[in-house]
C-alpha cells in the first residue's frame, strides 16, 4: 500500500466525520479519532497530542466572522515541554 493511499484514506475519513485533522504546525498534522469538541496539549518532547478534557472555554473573546461567513470551529493547541528544557 502506498503512502498516498494511506493519506487519501485519512482525508476521506476526515471529510465524512470519522476523524478530526489537527494541525500542530506547518510540518505536523495529526488525525484524531475523538471528533467531539475539545482542545489539545502537544508534548513537544514526545511529539504527542493529548486531549484536554472537557470543552470548557479557552478562548476568552472570539472574533466576529466577516460578512457571509460563520466560525466552523476553533482549534486550540497548547504546546508543552518538560521544565528545564529549551
Secondary structure, DSSP 8 states (H G I E B T S, - for coil): --HHHHHHHHHHHHHTTS-EEEEEETTEEEEES--SS-EEEEETTTTEEEEESS-----SS-----TT--------EEEE--TT--
